[in-house]
């Protein structure tokens, strides 16, 4: 049973584990995360979509309808996510966090009647009313790890807590239904009242209706993580460590089924179509990180991926500047002059404060400069540089204006127009252009916390992207803008997949270093028109 979707998928980006599954009216939900990255995924008519959320690990998801779900996880995280609002909002709206006053992890979300039972570490139990969003704490279970609540026949909540299955009596006391020899992980009922119990270290037990749990036969010495009753075959499906999957019959015998590949730890089962979906995860390293995967044991796996609509940013721009007919200067045809002298010779440029630079002289070009790329012009960024051009700058490839040396103080001043196929302004680069910056494809501005700034009379490009403290350039802008720096919001950066190709995205956002490398290699980072 091969994974049909796993971490690193080029469209969904990171699919972090551990992963959990849930369903609602034919819609599949999945959630997971760890070490600072979490996501909620949904499979509907359009295919799989993912929404990154600000949580350090999601361990449970429970859909309320086809667009809204409750999620719970590490550090007491509990929230309701409305994917329709998330899609349309400009910021983090659409995720409403509910305070739990719980420092440990929350593991379970179980609907019983009109309430959702929330369970977690340190004996935590609470009920959530999804209509009012009121969370009401219940008496704790003596600091036990409460993995989940399960609805017994008749609607009574039963709890998987530590090594025990517990029932809470009307007087508030606890009654032990069953005890294992190691931590228990899941409990599943059949309609007639029979049930199965799974746990770590090869624990698997089956109880006939009205009977007590008995050890099952053929159980490997692996952690059994999750159970699901299969009404079509009147059996329980079991999954766990090392990708193990088995079928537990009413005779108490466990029969292995095709294992998951890659053999991740399977922690969730969801009946779907003619089979079952499985969610698995593994922690790999160094560097250590979680990876997740989804599997399906039936025909026609739900592997379609939603294709976000492409924003209309027009075709590549054609060059209209730098056609004076004047001869161009060679890259080595420059003078070294002082900063003050450069200002005197180029009065039309808005010069930045010279105190921020470590150099005292500027490389001055008295005329137009035409180059294939800017490596030689900026000495391949080995040191801080200052370049002033009294004329036009024409770059056939990518204008790579990244600050040199320690990336704090470099300068490019042009008294004229600039043309390039693509342009990068990164780190502590101060670029001042008295005329037009005209770019065929993309202008990327990022990592401006080192003092980056771009000014021009006008910027014309297909797309202008600004991020990571690099402020939106000061210019009349004729481009599709995407960015959010210092509250200056254009198109939301979290919707970057509607602009850029999947290969330069990470968790739905543009990965600036990858995008810069692609542009240096002459590769397109923009989606093509449908």
N, C-alpha and C positions, 0 to 999 in steps of 0.2 A: 504494500500500500504506500505509494509514493506521495510526498507532499505536493499539493497543487499550488500552494502559496507559502512563501517563507521569507524570512528576514532578508533584506537587500533587494527585494523585487523592484525593478527600475521605475515602475509607476507609483507604487505605494511607498517607496522609500523604506524606512526602517519599520519592521513589524515586530515590536519588542515583545519579549516573553517575561514572565509566564503569561500565557494566554488563557482566556475563558470564553465560553460560548453561551448564547441564549437565542431564543427564537420568538417571533411574534407574527402570526398570520402569514407565514411563508417568507418573512424577512429574517435574515440571519444577522445577528450581532456578535461581534467579538471585541474583546478589550484586553489590554495588557500593558506591560511596561516595567521598567526597572532602571535604577541608577540615573534618574533625572529625565527619562524619556518615557512618555506614555501616549497611547492612542486609543481611540474608539473607532472600530470599523463596522461597516454595515453593507450587507449584500441585498440589493433590491432589483427591480426591473432593469435598472441601468448598469448593474454590476457592482463590484466592490468599491467603496470609498473609504477614506480614512480622515479622521479629524484629530490632530495632535491636541493634547490637553495638558495643563500645567499641574502635573502630579508626579510623584516619585515612584509610581508603580500602581497599576490598577489590578485588583484581584477578583472583582465580581462585576457583572453587568446584568441589568434587568430592564428590558424594554417595557415602556408604558403604552406606546403606540408605534406607528410606523416611522416616527421622526424623533421621538423622545425616549430617553433611557436614564435610569439611575445607575451610577457607577460608584464603587467603593474600593479602597485600597490602603496603601501604606500611610503611616502617621495619622490614622483616623480620618483619611480623606473620604468624604461623602458628597456627592453632587448630582444634580440633575442637568443633563445636557440636552438642549433642543437644537438639533442639527440644522433646522431651517433658519433659526436666528443666527447661528454660527456662520452659515453661508452668506447671509445678507449683511451682517454687522461689520463695522469697520475695525473693531477691536476685539476684546475677549468676551463680549456679550454672548449670551446663549449657554453659558456654563454657570449655574447657580450653586455655589458651595453651601453645604449645610453643616453648621458647627456641631461637633460630636463630643468635644472635651475628652477625646480618646487619643492617647499618645501612640498606642500600638497599632498593628495592622488590622484592617477590617477584611474578613474573608468571604462572608456570605450575605446574599440578598435573596430572601425567600418570600413570595407572595402567599399569604394565607388570609382568606377573606378580603376585607378592604384594606388591610395593612401589609406592610413589608417588614419582615423580621430581619434586622441587621445584627450580625454576629462578628466577633473578632477575638483578639488576644486579651489576656488578663480577665477572662470571664465575661467580656463585654456582650451585652444583649440589649437591644432597643427595638422599638417599633416606629416606623415612619409612615405617616399618612401622606401619600403622594399628592392628594388634592390640596391639602393645606400646607404641606411641607413641614409639618410639625414632627419633631423627633422626640419620643418619650422613652427615657431610660427605664430598663427593667432591672430587677435584682441580678447582680453578677453571680456567675457560677464559680465562686471560690478560686478565682485567678486561673481557671483552666483555659486552654486554647480552644475556643468554640468555633469549629471549622464552618459549621452551617446549621441552620434549622431545616427540618424536613416536615412536610405535612403528612401526618399519619392518616389512615382511613378515618373519616369523620371530621377531619380538619384540625385535629389537635397538633400543636407544634412539638416535635421531638428534636433533641439537640445532640449533635456529634461534638463531644467535648473531651479533649484529651484522649484517654484510653477507654472512654465510656460513652454509651448512649444513655441520655438522661431525659427524664420527663419531670416537669415542674407541677406539683400538686396544688390544688386550690389554696391550701394554707401556706404556700410559699416554700415548702420543703422540697427537696429533690428526691426522686426515685430513680434508681439505676435499672435500666432495662437490660443492659448487657455491658460486660467489661472485657476488653482485650488485653493482650500481654505487651502491646506496643501502641503508639498513637494510632487512632482510627481516623479515616479520611472521608468516608462517604457512607450513605445509607439510602437504599431505594426500595420502595414498596411495589408490589403487584396489586391489582384491583381487589383480589380476594383476601388481602391482609398479610400475605407472605412477604418476607423482606430479605434482603441481602445486606451484609455489612462488609466493608473493605477497610484495609489498614496497611500500615507499613510492615516490613519484614514478612511478606508473604501471607498476611492475614486475609482470609476470605471465609465468610460464614453465611449459611442459608437457614432461614427459619420458615417452616411450613405455616400455613394460617393457624393462628392460635398456639403455635409451638415456640420453642426456644432455639436460638441460633446454634447450628452445629458446624464444625470445621468441614470445609469442602475438600474434595480429592483433586489431585493433579495441579496444585497451585505452586508456581515457581517461587523461589526465595527472593522475590522482588517486592518493592513497595507497590501496592495496589492503590491507585489514586482516585478512581472515579467509577461510578456505576450508572447504568440506565436500563430500565425495564423495556424490553422489546415485545409489545403485545402481538405482533404478527407471528412471532415464533415462540411465544410464551417462555421467554428466557431472559436472563440479565446479561447485558454486555459489560465487560470489565476491561479497564485500561490502566496502564501504569508505567513504571520505570522501564527504560531501555526500549521504548516503543511497543511494549507488550499490549496485545489485544486478545481477549478470550471470550468465549460464550459459556455461561453458567446455566446448565439445565436444571429442571426441577428435581433431578436425581442427585444433585449436589456435586456433579462432576464438572470440572472446568476443562474446556477444550480450546486449544490455541487457535487463533485466527491469524491471517497474514499480518505480520508486524509492520509498524510504521517505519518508513525510510525517508529521511535520516531518523535514527532511533532515538528521538527526543523523549523526554519524560512527558507522558500524556496526562493532562490534568483536567480535561473537560470533554464531555460527550454530548452531542445534540442529534436526535433523530431528524433526518431530512430526506425527502424524496424516497428513493428505494433503499436507503442505507443510513449510515451514521457519519456525522462529521466529528473529527477529533482535533483538539488543540494540544500542541506540545511545545516544550521549551527546553533550552539547555543554557548553561552558563559556560562560556569559553574564554580563554585568555592565556597568557597576558597579551594585551591589556584586557581585563575582565569585563565582559558585557553579556547581557542576555540576548538570546536569539529565539525566535518563535517560528512555528510552522502550523499550517492547517492541512488536514488529510480528509479523504472521503473514501469509503469502502464500497460505494455503489457505482452505478453508471452515470456518466455525464456530471462530472464534478462541477460545482458552482464556481468556475474559475474566471468568469468574465470580469473585466476591470472597467470601471466607469471612466469615460473619457471626458474630462472637463471641457466646456466650450472654450474655444480660442478667442481671446480678445482681438479686436480689430485695430492693429497698429500700422496697417498699410504695408506696401512693398518697400524694399530697400531704397534709400534716398539716392538720387543721382547728383553728381558733383556739379555745382554751379559757381564755386569760388576757385581762386587760385589759377585763373586763366589769363593772367596779364600778358603772357608772352615774353616776360623778362627772363633772361638766363638765370638758372639756379646756381647757387653756390655749392661747392663741395663741402663735405662734412668737416674737413680740416681747414676750411677757409674762414677762420674766425680770429677775432682779437680778444685778448684778455683785458678787460677794463673794470674800473671800480663800480660799485653799486650806484654811487652818486652820479657817475658819468653816464651809466646806462639810463638812469631816470631822466637825465637832461636830454639825451638823444631820443628817448621814446616817451614824450610827454602824454601821449594819448592812452597809455596803459595805466590802470589803477594798481599801482605798486603796493605790495604788502610791506609791513614794517621790517626793515632790514635787520633789526636786533635779534630776530629769531634764527638767523643763519650763522653757520660756523665759518663760512668762506667769506673772503674779502673782495674777491674778483669774480666777474661773470664772463662766461663765454659769449661773446657778442658777434652776431651775424648781421652784416649790413646788406640785406637783400633776401630774396626768396630762398627757401631750402626745400629740396625735394628728395625724399629718401624712401627706400623700400620698407624699412622699419626703423625704430628709434634706438636700437641697441647702441650703435656707435655715437649717436647724438648725445646720449645720456651716460656714456661710458659703462653701459651694461649695469648701471645702478650700483657700482662698487662703492662709491662714496657719495656724500651729499653733493648736489650739483646745482649750478645756476646757469640757465641758458636763456638768452634774450635774442629775439629775432625781429629786426626791423624790416618786415616783409611778410610774405605768406609762408606757411608751413604745410607741405603736402606729404602725406604718408600713404604709401600704397597699401600697406597692411594695417597692423594694429599700432595705434599711438599708445605706447606703454609708459605712461607718465606716473610711475611708482617712485615714491621717495627713495633715494639711495642711502647708503651707509646704514645708520641706525634707524632710518625711516622717520626722522623728526623734522628736518629742514631742507627741502629742495624746492627749486623754483623753475617755472617755465613762463616766460613773458613773450607775447607775440603782439607786435603792432601791425596787425593785418588779419587775415583770415586763416583758418585751419581746416584741412580736409583729412579724413582717415576712413578706412573701412570699418574699424571699430576703435573704441578709445577706453583706456583704463586710467583712472585717477585714484590713487590709493595711498593711504597713510599720510605722512606729513608733507604732501605736495601742495604748493601754492601755485595755481595756474591762472594767469591773467591774460585774457585775449581781448584785444580792443575791438575786433570785428566778430565774424561769425565762426562758431565751431560747427562744422557740418560733417556728419558721420553717416555712413551708409546704413549701418545696422544698430549697434548698441553702444551706449555710454554707461560705464559702470563706475560709481563713486562709492568707496567704502573705507572703513577703518580710519575715519576722520578724527578720532580722539587724539591722534598725534599731530593735529593742526592742519588737516587737509581742507582745502578751499578751492573752488572753481568759479571763476567769473568770466562772462563773455557778454557781448552785446546781444547775441541771439544764439540759441542752440537748436540745431535741426538734426533729428535722428529718428529711427523707427521707435526705439525704446530708450528711456533714461531710467536707470535704477540707482537709488541711493540708499545706503544702509550703514549700520555700525558707526554712528556718530559723524558720518560725513554728511553735512547739511545739504539740502537741496541747492543746486547751483544758482548763483545770482545771474539771471539772464532772462530774456524773453524766450520761452521754451516752446518749441514746435516739435513735440515728441509725446509718445505715450509714457506717462510717468508712473512708476511704481516705487513706493518707499514710504517710510514713516520715521523721521528723525526730528527730535526736539518738538514733537507735536505737529510737524508739517507733513500731513498725511495726503498721499495721492491714492493710487489703487493699492488695496491692502497687500502687503508682502506675503501673507499666508496664502494668498491665492496665486502664487507665482506659477503654479502648474498651468494656469490659463495663458501664460505668456512664454515660459521657457520650456525646453525639452526636458524629459525626465532625467537624463544623465547628469544634469547640473543641479538637481534638487536634492534636498535632504529634509525629511519630515515635512515636505510640502513647501519649504522655503528655498530660495536660491542659496546655494553653497558658493560663496564668493570666490574662494581660492580655486575651486574646480572650474567655475565659469571663466575666471581670468586665464587659466591654463588653456582652456579650449580656445579662447579668442587668440591667444598667442600662437596657437597651432593652426589658426585659420579655419577653425571649425565653427559652424553656426550653433548658437545656443537658443535661437528663437524657434518656436513652433511654426510649422508651415501652415498655410491656409488650408482648410478642409476642402 
